[in-house]
Amino acid sequence: MAESKSHQFRALFGSPTALIRLSSILFVGLMIGHMSAYPWTSIQVPRDARLVESMKAIDFVFLREHTTYWNLYFGFGILIAIQLLAFAMMLWLLSDLARLAPRRLGTITGSIAATCLVGAYLCFRFFFTPPVLLYLVVCGMMLVASVQLLRR
């Protein structure tokens, strides 16, 4: 009986489809974590508030467009959240290809694993520990899924 439950658990969470869908859920977690820091700066500390005000006040021209540092900072923050959510949705939908085109999906999941490794490094270098850990977990799951898919 215990062996049967162990086999069911391994079949459920060890399949490429399950690993990809779990990675999708972790990307939603990354997006939620990213948005939880909105507006990505503190205005509670006077020094931080002065920095934000200067980011809003300094106007410059880039590619013939007027903008501020705040617009770039704030806009990229929103853009990244949308891209993380879109990536999560694409992963969920891609998981259906595990049965139809396992080798092609194996290549895709391998590239996603490499991208997550780069994401983990960048988060380690410039940001915080929680996204580093999430990216590393997703990288590992995508590598396992990739190996399983490429062996089919």
N, C-alpha and C positions, 0 to 999 in steps of 0.2 A: 504494500500500500504506500509506504513512504517513498519507495523507488518510483512508483507511478507518479506521485506528486512532484518529485524531483525532475522526472522526465518532462512532465507537463510544463513546469516552470522554465526549464531549459528550452523547450520548444517555443514557448511563448516569448521569452525575453532574449533568446539566443538567435532568433531568426533575423535575417537582414531587414525584413519589413518592420519588425518590432523595434530594432535598433534605430532605423531611420525615423520612425514615428516618435520614438523617445527623444531623439535628437531634435526633432521638430518642436516638441514640447519644451526642451531646454532653450531653444532659440526664442520661444515666447517668453521664457523666464529672463533671458538676456534683455529682451525688449522692455519688459516690466521693470527690471532693475535699472535700465538706462533711464526710463521715464520717471522713475521714483526720485531721481536727482533733479528733476525739472525745477527751475530753469537752468540747471547745471552750474549754478554759482550761488553763493550765499550773499545776502545783503544785510545780514544781522551784524556782521563785523564791519566797523566803519571803514577800515582799509579796503575790504572787499567791495563795499558800496561805492567807494570812490573809483575803484577800478571799473566797475560796471558802468558808472556814469561816464567815465572817460571813453569806454568802448562805444557807448551810445553817441557820444558827442563828436568823436573824430570821424570826419567824413573823408572818403578817398574815392578815386576813380579807378576802376579795374575793367578793362575791356570796354571802355567808353560808358560804363555804368557807374552811377553814384551809389555808394553804399556806406555802411559803417562796419566796424569790427564786430559790433553786437549783432548786426543782421547776419553776418557770416557765421558767427558762433552759434547763435540761436537757430538759424535756419539749418545748419548742419546737424544740430542736435535733434531736430524734428525729422530731418531726412534719414538719419541713421535709425531712428525708431521705426519709421515706415519700412525701411529696407530690411531690418531684422524681422519684422512681422511678415513681410512678403517672402523672405527666405524660409521662414518657418512653414508658411503655407505651401511653398513649392516642394519642400522636403516631404511634407505629408502626402502630397499628390504623387511625387516621384516614387514613394514606397510601393505604389501599386505596380510599378514596372519590374519588381523583383522576380515575378513569375514569368513575365512576357519577354524581357530582354535583360537577363541577369548580368551578362558580361558588359554590356553597355552601361548599365547602372553601376556596376563595380568600378568602372573607370570614373564615372561621375562622383561616386562616393569617395574614391581615392583622392580626387582633386579637392573635394570639400574637406577631407581630413587635412590635406596640406594647407588649405586656406585657414582652417581653424588653428593649426599650429602657428601660423604667422599671426593670427588674431591673438592667440595666447601670449606670444612674445611681445606684441605691441601693447597689450594690456598690462603685462608685467613691467615693461619699460616705461610706459607713460601714465597708466591708470591705477587700478586697484586689484586686490586679490580675488574677490568673487568672480569677476568675468574671466580672469585667468583660469580659474578652476573649471568654470563651465565650458570654456573653449577647449580645455584639455580633455575633459570627459567626452565632449562631442567628438573631438579628434579621435580618441580611442574607440568610441563606438563606430564611427565611420570607417576606421581602419579595419575593425573586425568585420563589419558588414561588407566592405570592399573585398577582403580576402575570401569570405564565404561566397560572394557573388562571382568572383573571378574563377573560383574552383568549379563552378557548375558547368 
